[in-house]
Amino acid sequence: MSYRVLKLALVVMCTLVAQYSLAGAPVNKAQLETLRAAMEAPGTGLRVIAAQTSEISGLYEVELADGPLVYATLKGDFFIVGDLYSVTPGGYVNLAEKRRDGERVEQLAKVKKDDMIVFSPEGETRAYVSVFFDDTCYYCQKLHQEVAELNANGVEVRYLAYPRAGLGSDAFKQLASAWCAENPQETLNSLVAKQSVPENVCEGNPIAAQYQLGQELGVRGTPAIITQSGQMIPGYRTASELMGDLTLN
C-alpha cells in the first residue's frame, strides 16, 4: 500500500471516528429554539423537548413530547420518522432502539425494588429481568409458570403492574390486591392460579405509577420483558428462550 493511499485511509477513519464521537452532543440553546420555531407549527401539536447530534452528519435526533424520536435537519425544515440503523460486519444495529434501551435502564433504576413483586433465586443471581405484568393476561400466566425454572438458573424476576384494561379496572384491583398484600408473592401466585383473593386496594399503592411508566417506556401489551441492559422483549418466552436472550445458556 502506497503512502498516499495509507494517508487517505487514515483520514477517512479519523473522519468516521469523529462523526461517531460527536453523536449524542446536545444542540445549543439558539439551535434548539430554531428547531422549535420550525417544527412547533400551529395545529401540529408537536412540542420539541430536546435535540442532539446523530450518527449521520447534518441530521439531529429530536425528542418530541408524547411522540416518537425523529431525525431532523438543524433548520427543522425536514424531518424523518423511523429508526436509524448502522451497518456493521455483524449485521444491522438499531441505533434508535439502543438509545431507548438506555432510557429504559435509567427509568427503571428510579423504581424502588420494594415497589415490585420480586421472585429471587435461592443462590447466586446471574441476571434479572423486569416484567410489566397483568395477572388476567393468558401469556403472563404462562410466563409465570417459567419463573421457578428461571430462578433455578439464577435469573431474578421483577414484576411491575400493567393492568391492560386501565386504571380502575378489575385487573387494576386484582394487581393492587397483590401489591398491597402481606405476602405479595403468594397472593400473585393465587391470582395467576385463578383463585379467589380478597380485594385490597390500599392507599399509596404503585399500580398507577407503574402503569404510567410502562406507557412511557413503550409497553403496548403484556407480558413486556425488559432485560437489565434495557432491551425490551415483548410477549411470552419460555425459560429456555429467555436464558438464550440473556446469553446464559
Backbone as numpy.savetxt, mean C-alpha at the origin, in Angstrom:
# Nx Ny Nz CAx CAy CAz Cx Cy Cz
38.45 -1.31 -27.55 37.59 -0.10 -27.55 38.48 1.15 -27.55
38.19 2.09 -28.47 39.00 3.29 -28.57 38.73 4.22 -27.41
39.66 5.18 -27.23 39.52 6.15 -26.14 38.25 6.98 -26.31
37.95 7.39 -27.58 36.78 8.23 -27.83 35.48 7.49 -27.50
35.41 6.20 -27.88 34.21 5.40 -27.59 34.05 5.21 -26.09
35.16 4.93 -25.40 35.12 4.75 -23.95 34.67 6.03 -23.27
35.19 7.17 -23.75 34.82 8.46 -23.16 33.33 8.74 -23.36
32.82 8.41 -24.57 31.39 8.62 -24.86 30.53 7.74 -23.96
30.94 6.49 -23.77 30.18 5.57 -22.91 30.12 6.07 -21.49
31.24 6.60 -21.01 31.28 7.13 -19.64 30.38 8.34 -19.50
30.33 9.19 -20.52 29.47 10.37 -20.48 28.01 9.95 -20.41
27.64 8.97 -21.24 26.25 8.49 -21.25 25.88 7.89 -19.90
26.78 7.07 -19.33 26.52 6.46 -18.03 26.36 7.51 -16.96
27.21 8.53 -16.97 27.13 9.58 -15.96 25.83 10.36 -16.10
25.40 10.58 -17.35 24.14 11.30 -17.58 22.96 10.52 -17.02
22.95 9.19 -17.28 21.85 8.35 -16.78 21.84 8.31 -15.26
23.02 8.18 -14.66 23.11 8.16 -13.20 22.61 9.47 -12.62
22.98 10.57 -13.28 22.56 11.88 -12.79 21.05 12.02 -12.85
20.43 11.53 -13.95 18.98 11.61 -14.08 18.30 10.82 -12.97
18.79 9.60 -12.72 18.16 8.77 -11.69 18.39 9.33 -10.30
19.57 9.94 -10.09 19.86 10.48 -8.76 18.99 11.68 -8.44
18.53 12.39 -9.52 17.70 13.57 -9.31 16.23 13.21 -9.14
15.85 11.99 -9.47 14.46 11.58 -9.32 14.05 11.66 -7.86
12.89 12.27 -7.61 12.40 12.39 -6.25 12.73 13.71 -5.60
13.37 14.61 -6.32 13.69 15.93 -5.76 12.46 16.83 -5.86
12.01 17.41 -4.75 10.81 18.27 -4.79 11.03 19.50 -5.64
9.99 19.96 -6.33 10.07 21.21 -7.08 10.05 22.37 -6.08
10.52 23.54 -6.52 10.49 24.68 -5.62 9.10 25.31 -5.57
8.93 26.26 -4.70 7.61 26.86 -4.47 7.04 27.51 -5.73
7.89 28.22 -6.48 7.43 28.90 -7.70 6.98 27.88 -8.74
7.73 26.78 -8.88 7.37 25.73 -9.84 6.05 25.06 -9.45
5.88 24.84 -8.14 4.65 24.22 -7.67 3.45 25.13 -7.95
3.62 26.41 -7.76 2.53 27.35 -8.03 2.20 27.41 -9.51
3.21 27.25 -10.37 2.98 27.21 -11.82 2.14 25.99 -12.18
2.48 24.85 -11.60 1.71 23.63 -11.84 0.27 23.80 -11.36
0.11 24.37 -10.18 -1.23 24.56 -9.63 -2.07 25.49 -10.51
-1.45 26.57 -10.97 -2.17 27.54 -11.80 -2.67 26.90 -13.09
-1.86 25.98 -13.64 -2.24 25.34 -14.90 -3.22 24.19 -14.71
-3.01 23.38 -13.69 -3.77 22.13 -13.55 -5.05 22.29 -12.74
-5.10 23.27 -11.86 -6.29 23.45 -11.03 -7.29 24.37 -11.72
-7.60 24.01 -12.96 -8.54 24.82 -13.74 -9.95 24.71 -13.16
-10.75 25.77 -13.22 -12.13 25.73 -12.69 -12.93 24.60 -13.33
-13.64 23.88 -12.49 -14.50 22.80 -12.98 -13.83 21.44 -13.07
-12.49 21.38 -12.94 -11.82 20.09 -13.04 -11.84 19.32 -11.72
-11.88 20.05 -10.61 -11.85 19.41 -9.31 -10.46 18.95 -8.90
-9.45 19.23 -9.73 -8.09 18.81 -9.41 -7.47 19.76 -8.39
-6.70 19.16 -7.47 -5.97 19.97 -6.50 -4.58 19.36 -6.32
-3.56 20.12 -6.67 -2.18 19.65 -6.62 -1.65 19.75 -5.19
-1.17 18.62 -4.67 -0.63 18.58 -3.31 0.87 18.80 -3.30
1.57 18.08 -4.18 3.03 18.16 -4.22 3.52 17.69 -5.58
4.77 17.98 -5.86 5.37 17.54 -7.13 6.86 17.33 -6.93
7.41 16.39 -7.69 8.84 16.11 -7.62 9.31 15.59 -8.96
10.62 15.59 -9.16 11.18 15.10 -10.41 10.93 13.60 -10.55
10.84 13.15 -11.79 10.67 11.72 -12.05 11.93 11.19 -12.72
11.91 9.92 -13.09 13.07 9.30 -13.74 13.22 9.76 -15.20
12.19 10.39 -15.74 12.26 10.89 -17.12 12.46 12.40 -17.10
13.51 12.85 -17.74 13.80 14.28 -17.78 12.63 15.04 -18.42
12.17 16.10 -17.75 11.09 16.92 -18.28 9.72 16.53 -17.80
9.60 15.37 -17.16 8.32 14.94 -16.59 8.42 14.93 -15.07
7.37 15.36 -14.40 7.37 15.48 -12.95 6.21 14.67 -12.36
6.51 13.99 -11.27 5.45 13.28 -10.55 4.61 14.32 -9.82
3.31 14.29 -10.05 2.42 15.25 -9.42 1.39 14.50 -8.59
1.35 14.81 -7.31 0.40 14.17 -6.38 -0.85 15.03 -6.30
-1.99 14.41 -6.60 -3.27 15.09 -6.56 -4.05 14.69 -5.32
-4.83 15.60 -4.79 -5.69 15.27 -3.65 -6.80 14.34 -4.12
-6.95 13.21 -3.43 -8.00 12.24 -3.75 -7.95 11.82 -5.22
-6.74 11.68 -5.73 -6.61 11.28 -7.13 -5.35 10.48 -7.35
-5.13 10.02 -8.58 -3.95 9.22 -8.88 -2.70 10.06 -9.00
-1.56 9.42 -8.96 -0.30 10.07 -9.27 -0.25 10.27 -10.78
0.08 11.49 -11.23 0.18 11.76 -12.66 1.57 12.30 -12.96
1.92 12.27 -14.25 3.20 12.79 -14.69 2.92 13.99 -15.59
3.49 15.14 -15.26 3.19 16.37 -15.97 4.46 17.11 -16.37
4.32 17.96 -17.39 5.40 18.89 -17.71 5.44 19.95 -16.63
6.55 20.63 -16.53 6.70 21.61 -15.46 5.72 22.78 -15.62
5.34 23.08 -16.84 4.37 24.15 -17.07 2.95 23.70 -16.74
2.76 22.37 -16.65 1.42 21.85 -16.37 0.50 21.86 -17.57
1.07 22.07 -18.78 0.22 22.13 -19.97 -0.09 20.75 -20.55
0.65 19.72 -20.09 0.39 18.34 -20.48 0.60 17.45 -19.27
-0.24 16.41 -19.16 0.02 15.41 -18.13 -0.46 14.04 -18.60
0.13 13.01 -18.00 -0.15 11.61 -18.35 -0.66 10.90 -17.11
-1.74 10.14 -17.26 -2.25 9.32 -16.17 -1.83 7.88 -16.42
-1.20 7.27 -15.46 -0.75 5.88 -15.62 0.57 5.67 -14.91
0.99 4.42 -14.83 2.22 4.08 -14.12 3.42 4.19 -15.05
4.55 4.56 -14.47 5.81 4.67 -15.19 6.64 3.41 -14.92
7.12 2.79 -16.00 7.92 1.57 -15.88 9.35 1.84 -16.35
10.30 1.18 -15.72 11.66 1.17 -16.24 11.93 -0.22 -16.80
12.75 -0.26 -17.84 13.09 -1.53 -18.48 14.48 -1.92 -18.01
14.58 -3.06 -17.35 15.86 -3.54 -16.81 16.18 -4.91 -17.39
17.42 -5.37 -17.26 17.76 -6.72 -17.76 16.90 -7.81 -17.12
16.41 -7.53 -15.89 15.58 -8.53 -15.21 14.10 -8.43 -15.51
13.72 -7.44 -16.31 12.30 -7.28 -16.65 11.84 -5.86 -16.41
10.52 -5.67 -16.41 9.94 -4.35 -16.21 9.77 -4.07 -14.71
10.03 -2.82 -14.32 9.86 -2.41 -12.93 8.86 -1.26 -12.90
7.78 -1.44 -12.16 6.76 -0.40 -12.02 7.24 0.61 -10.98
7.76 1.74 -11.45 8.34 2.74 -10.55 7.27 3.42 -9.71
6.09 3.62 -10.31 5.00 4.25 -9.55 4.55 3.35 -8.41
4.49 2.04 -8.68 4.07 1.11 -7.63 5.12 1.03 -6.53
6.39 1.11 -6.89 7.45 1.13 -5.88 7.30 2.34 -4.97
6.92 3.47 -5.55 6.70 4.67 -4.75 5.53 4.44 -3.79
4.47 3.80 -4.30 3.31 3.50 -3.44 3.69 2.51 -2.34
4.60 1.57 -2.66 5.07 0.64 -1.63 5.64 1.40 -0.44
6.47 2.39 -0.74 7.08 3.18 0.34 6.04 3.95 1.13
5.03 4.46 0.44 3.97 5.20 1.13 3.18 4.28 2.05
2.94 3.04 1.60 2.20 2.09 2.45 3.00 1.75 3.70
4.29 1.53 3.55 5.14 1.24 4.72 5.07 2.40 5.71
5.17 3.60 5.19 5.16 4.80 6.04 3.83 4.94 6.78
2.73 4.72 6.06 1.41 4.88 6.67 1.12 3.77 7.69
1.48 2.54 7.37 1.22 1.43 8.29 2.08 1.53 9.55
3.25 2.15 9.43 4.12 2.32 10.59 3.47 3.22 11.64
2.49 4.01 11.22 1.81 4.92 12.15 0.69 4.22 12.93
0.34 3.01 12.50 -0.73 2.27 13.18 -0.13 1.49 14.35
-0.67 1.68 15.52 -0.19 0.95 16.68 -0.50 -0.53 16.53
0.47 -1.34 16.88 0.27 -2.78 16.78 -0.86 -3.23 17.70
-1.03 -2.53 18.81 -2.10 -2.86 19.76 -3.48 -2.62 19.15
-3.55 -1.83 18.09 -4.82 -1.56 17.43 -5.12 -2.57 16.32
-4.24 -3.54 16.14 -4.45 -4.61 15.18 -4.79 -5.90 15.94
-5.35 -6.86 15.25 -5.48 -8.20 15.82 -4.36 -9.02 15.21
-3.44 -9.45 16.05 -2.19 -10.05 15.58 -2.12 -11.52 15.94
-1.75 -12.33 14.96 -1.48 -13.75 15.18 0.01 -13.97 14.94
0.74 -14.23 16.04 2.21 -14.29 15.99 2.72 -15.71 16.06
3.86 -15.98 15.41 4.50 -17.30 15.55 4.95 -17.54 16.98
5.01 -18.78 17.36 5.51 -19.11 18.70 7.02 -18.92 18.77
7.71 -19.20 17.68 9.16 -19.04 17.64 9.56 -17.74 16.98
10.62 -17.81 16.19 11.17 -16.63 15.53 10.20 -16.09 14.47
10.06 -14.77 14.44 9.27 -14.12 13.39 10.20 -13.77 12.24
9.98 -14.43 11.11 10.84 -14.22 9.94 10.33 -13.08 9.06
9.03 -12.85 9.10 8.41 -11.80 8.29 7.02 -11.54 8.84
6.42 -10.46 8.40 5.03 -10.21 8.78 4.28 -9.63 7.59
2.98 -9.83 7.62 2.10 -9.23 6.61 0.97 -8.50 7.33
0.55 -7.40 6.76 -0.62 -6.68 7.25 -1.78 -6.99 6.31
-2.93 -7.33 6.87 -4.06 -7.76 6.04 -5.30 -6.94 6.37
-5.83 -6.24 5.37 -7.12 -5.58 5.54 -8.18 -6.65 5.37
-9.04 -6.78 6.39 -9.82 -8.00 6.61 -11.28 -7.69 6.89
-12.15 -8.53 6.37 -13.59 -8.47 6.65 -14.05 -9.90 6.91
-14.50 -10.18 8.12 -14.83 -11.56 8.47 -16.01 -12.12 7.67
-16.81 -11.24 7.04 -17.94 -11.71 6.22 -17.51 -12.06 4.80
-16.24 -11.81 4.49 -15.71 -12.07 3.14 -15.25 -13.52 3.05
-15.75 -14.25 2.04 -15.44 -15.67 1.89 -13.94 -15.91 1.77
-13.26 -15.10 0.96 -11.83 -15.32 0.76 -10.99 -14.87 1.96
-11.54 -13.98 2.78 -10.89 -13.67 4.05 -10.96 -14.88 4.98
-12.12 -15.54 4.96 -12.29 -16.74 5.77 -11.31 -17.83 5.34
-11.13 -17.97 4.02 -10.18 -18.97 3.51 -8.75 -18.60 3.91
-8.43 -17.30 3.80 -7.08 -16.87 4.18 -6.83 -17.12 5.66
-7.85 -16.91 6.48 -7.67 -17.10 7.92 -7.34 -18.56 8.24
-7.80 -19.47 7.41 -7.48 -20.88 7.61 -6.00 -21.18 7.34
-5.32 -20.26 6.68 -3.90 -20.43 6.37 -2.99 -19.85 7.47
-3.59 -19.16 8.44 -2.79 -18.43 9.43 -1.93 -19.39 10.26
-2.48 -20.52 10.65 -1.70 -21.46 11.47 -0.44 -21.92 10.74
-0.59 -22.21 9.45 0.58 -22.64 8.67 1.57 -21.48 8.49
1.05 -20.28 8.29 1.94 -19.12 8.17 2.71 -18.90 9.46
2.01 -18.99 10.59 2.68 -18.85 11.89 3.74 -19.93 12.09
3.42 -21.15 11.67 4.37 -22.25 11.83 5.64 -22.02 11.02
5.51 -21.22 9.95 6.67 -20.91 9.11 7.28 -19.54 9.43
6.89 -18.98 10.58 7.53 -17.76 11.04 6.94 -16.47 10.49
5.73 -16.53 9.94 5.10 -15.33 9.39 4.02 -14.83 10.35
4.17 -13.59 10.78 3.18 -12.97 11.65 2.09 -12.32 10.79
0.84 -12.50 11.20 -0.29 -11.93 10.47 -0.92 -10.83 11.31
-0.94 -9.62 10.76 -1.50 -8.46 11.45 -2.77 -8.02 10.72
-3.91 -8.16 11.38 -5.18 -7.81 10.76 -5.56 -6.36 11.04
-6.02 -5.70 9.99 -6.66 -4.38 10.10 -8.08 -4.53 9.56
-9.00 -3.81 10.16 -10.41 -3.96 9.80 -10.75 -3.19 8.53
-11.51 -3.87 7.66 -11.98 -3.20 6.45 -13.38 -3.73 6.10
-14.41 -3.19 6.76 -15.78 -3.64 6.46 -16.20 -3.18 5.07
-16.32 -4.12 4.14 -16.58 -3.76 2.74 -17.88 -2.99 2.57
-18.87 -3.28 3.40 -20.18 -2.62 3.27 -20.19 -1.23 3.89
-19.07 -0.84 4.49 -18.97 0.51 5.01 -19.22 0.62 6.50
-19.06 1.83 7.00 -19.23 2.09 8.42 -20.70 1.97 8.82
-20.93 1.36 9.97 -22.30 1.17 10.45 -22.95 -0.09 9.95
-22.30 -0.81 9.03 -22.86 -2.05 8.48 -22.76 -3.19 9.49
-23.39 -4.32 9.17 -23.28 -5.50 10.03 -21.82 -5.95 10.15
-21.09 -5.88 9.03 -19.68 -6.27 9.06 -18.89 -5.34 9.97
-19.21 -4.06 9.93 -18.55 -3.09 10.81 -18.79 -3.47 12.28
-20.03 -3.80 12.61 -20.37 -4.14 14.00 -19.67 -5.43 14.44
-19.59 -6.39 13.52 -18.92 -7.65 13.86 -17.43 -7.42 14.09
-16.81 -6.67 13.19 -15.38 -6.40 13.34 -15.10 -5.61 14.62
-15.95 -4.63 14.90 -15.79 -3.85 16.14 -15.92 -4.75 17.36
-16.84 -5.71 17.30 -17.03 -6.63 18.43 -15.79 -7.47 18.67
-15.08 -7.82 17.59 -13.83 -8.57 17.75 -12.74 -7.66 18.33
-12.61 -6.47 17.77 -11.56 -5.56 18.24 -11.79 -5.11 19.68
-13.04 -5.04 20.08 -13.37 -4.57 21.43 -13.41 -5.70 22.45
-13.27 -6.94 21.99 -13.40 -8.10 22.88 -12.23 -8.21 23.83
-12.45 -8.92 24.92 -11.39 -9.18 25.89 -10.30 -10.03 25.25
-10.71 -10.97 24.39 -9.75 -11.79 23.64 -10.06 -11.64 22.15
-9.46 -10.65 21.49 -9.78 -10.38 20.08 -9.51 -11.57 19.15
-8.40 -12.29 19.38 -8.07 -13.41 18.50 -9.15 -14.49 18.54
-9.57 -14.87 19.76 -10.59 -15.91 19.89 -11.92 -15.44 19.31
-12.26 -14.18 19.53 -13.51 -13.65 19.01 -13.50 -13.63 17.48
-12.38 -13.24 16.90 -12.28 -13.24 15.44 -12.37 -14.66 14.89
-11.73 -15.60 15.58 -11.84 -17.01 15.17 -13.30 -17.46 15.16
-14.04 -17.05 16.17 -15.46 -17.42 16.27 -16.26 -16.80 15.13
-15.99 -15.55 14.81 -16.71 -14.88 13.72 -16.43 -15.56 12.38
-15.18 -15.90 12.15 -14.81 -16.56 10.90 -15.48 -17.93 10.81
-15.64 -18.59 11.96 -16.32 -19.89 12.00 -17.84 -19.75 11.99
-18.33 -18.50 11.84 -19.76 -18.20 11.75 -20.51 -18.55 13.04
-19.79 -18.39 14.14 -20.41 -18.59 15.44 -20.96 -17.25 15.95
-21.98 -17.33 16.78 -22.61 -16.12 17.31 -21.68 -15.44 18.32
-21.53 -14.14 18.17 -20.69 -13.34 19.07 -21.51 -12.15 19.54
-21.53 -11.87 20.85 -22.29 -10.71 21.34 -21.79 -9.41 20.71
-22.74 -8.56 20.32 -22.34 -7.29 19.73 -21.71 -6.39 20.80
-20.55 -5.83 20.46 -19.83 -5.01 21.43 -19.05 -3.93 20.69
-19.75 -2.88 20.30 -19.12 -1.77 19.57 -18.69 -0.73 20.61
-17.47 -0.85 21.07 -16.98 0.01 22.14 -16.57 1.38 21.60
-16.61 2.35 22.48 -16.20 3.70 22.11 -14.69 3.74 21.88
-14.28 4.47 20.85 -12.86 4.62 20.56 -12.25 3.46 19.79
-13.08 2.56 19.24 -12.52 1.44 18.47 -11.91 1.98 17.16
-10.92 1.25 16.60 -10.17 1.77 15.45 -10.73 1.40 14.08
-11.95 0.85 14.04 -12.46 0.31 12.77 -12.58 1.39 11.70
-13.17 2.52 12.05 -13.37 3.60 11.07 -12.03 4.12 10.56
-11.07 4.29 11.46 -9.76 4.81 11.07 -9.03 3.83 10.15
-9.15 2.53 10.44 -8.49 1.53 9.60 -9.18 1.40 8.25
-10.48 1.54 8.23 -11.23 1.52 6.97 -10.80 2.70 6.09
-10.67 3.87 6.69 -10.23 5.05 5.96 -8.80 4.88 5.45
-7.94 4.31 6.29 -6.56 4.07 5.89 -6.51 3.12 4.70
-7.32 2.07 4.74 -7.36 1.12 3.63 -7.72 1.81 2.32
-8.71 2.68 2.37 -9.10 3.41 1.17 -7.96 4.29 0.66
-7.26 4.95 1.58 -6.14 5.81 1.20 -5.00 5.01 0.58
-4.83 3.76 1.02 -3.74 2.93 0.50 -4.13 2.18 -0.77
-5.35 2.36 -1.22 -5.76 1.73 -2.48 -6.45 0.41 -2.33
-6.89 0.06 -1.12 -7.63 -1.18 -0.93 -9.01 -1.05 -1.59
-9.35 -2.00 -2.43 -10.64 -1.98 -3.12 -11.45 -3.23 -2.84
-10.87 -4.17 -2.13 -11.56 -5.41 -1.78 -10.75 -6.14 -0.73
-11.32 -7.21 -0.20 -10.63 -7.97 0.84 -10.53 -9.44 0.42
-9.52 -10.14 0.92 -8.42 -9.61 1.72 -7.44 -8.81 0.87
-6.82 -7.83 1.47 -5.75 -7.07 0.83 -4.51 -7.25 1.70
-3.54 -7.96 1.17 -2.32 -8.30 1.91 -1.22 -7.31 1.56
-0.57 -6.77 2.56 0.55 -5.85 2.33 1.77 -6.40 3.05
2.83 -6.62 2.30 4.06 -7.15 2.88 4.78 -6.06 3.66
5.80 -6.45 4.41 6.51 -5.45 5.21 7.32 -4.49 4.35
7.51 -4.83 3.06 8.17 -3.91 2.13 7.17 -2.99 1.44
5.86 -3.18 1.74 4.83 -2.31 1.19 4.14 -2.83 -0.04
4.55 -3.98 -0.55 3.90 -4.54 -1.74 2.48 -4.98 -1.39
1.52 -4.57 -2.23 0.14 -5.00 -2.00 -0.17 -6.22 -2.86
-0.71 -7.25 -2.21 -1.12 -8.47 -2.89 -2.63 -8.59 -2.71
-3.42 -8.23 -3.70 -4.88 -8.29 -3.54 -5.39 -9.72 -3.65
-6.34 -10.06 -2.79 -6.99 -11.35 -2.90 -6.37 -12.45 -2.06
-6.96 -13.61 -2.17 -6.58 -14.79 -1.39 -5.29 -15.41 -1.90
-4.45 -15.84 -0.98 -3.25 -16.61 -1.29 -3.16 -17.76 -0.30
-2.74 -18.92 -0.79 -2.47 -20.01 0.13 -1.21 -19.66 0.92
-1.00 -20.38 2.01 0.21 -20.14 2.81 1.46 -20.37 1.97
1.43 -21.42 1.16 2.59 -21.74 0.31 2.85 -20.63 -0.70
1.80 -20.13 -1.33 1.95 -19.05 -2.30 2.49 -17.80 -1.64
1.96 -17.49 -0.46 2.38 -16.28 0.23 3.83 -16.41 0.69
4.23 -17.61 1.11 5.62 -17.82 1.48 6.53 -17.58 0.28
6.05 -17.97 -0.90 6.82 -17.69 -2.12 6.90 -16.21 -2.40
5.78 -15.50 -2.21 5.79 -14.06 -2.40 6.79 -13.38 -1.47
6.95 -13.93 -0.28 7.85 -13.37 0.72 9.27 -13.92 0.59
9.48 -14.77 -0.43 10.76 -15.45 -0.67 11.26 -16.18 0.56
10.33 -16.89 1.23 10.68 -17.64 2.43 10.63 -19.14 2.21
10.32 -19.57 0.99 10.25 -21.02 0.72 11.64 -21.64 0.73
